[in-house]
Amino acid sequence: VGEPTWHIAMFMVVMGLGSGMVGPTISVVVQSSVSHRHMGVATSGRQFFNQIGQVMGVAVFGLIFTTTYASALANEIPEQDRASLPPDTYARFEDPTLPLDPRGFAEVRQEVLRLPDGQEVLDDTLRAQKEAVATAIDRLFLGSAIAAGVIILLAITLTEIPLRASFELDEATGERVLPAEALTH
């Protein structure tokens, strides 16, 4: 809350560049870790589990965001403001995207402005909503940082697999294999 847009955009660009460079690298590592004969299976397996991980990640992150947002919103709204809001109006503020919906927000705004001290209640509720969204996003980034730390620890413990520069033909089977010098590293 209150962070300049350029600052947020800068972090998003760094994250996007980092994650964009990881995908192709992981594909090369997976393809280099299996024989040429199993390369298609390994590549499709990596893609399948990548998509499953993304689906599960979105579900888990969505759950964390909504539960954190709901509890943070309840904690951030001053008690007197929450008591003055009609229950159905308060329920509409439980949607973090309400301010992004011009028509829906205009209806809620009019309802709140009709209340005594309506402008103050609206300002406090919108501030609380922004703080709740920021708290939920902070929790997501903390969880992501912890997961990244675990992944880095796991990556450090992996045995080194040399990347292929070329394939040689196994004379007995006619199958492409790693060159002999790569197997000795």
Order of alpha helices (4+ residues) and beta strands (2+ residues): alpha-alpha-alpha-alpha-alpha-alpha-beta-beta-alpha
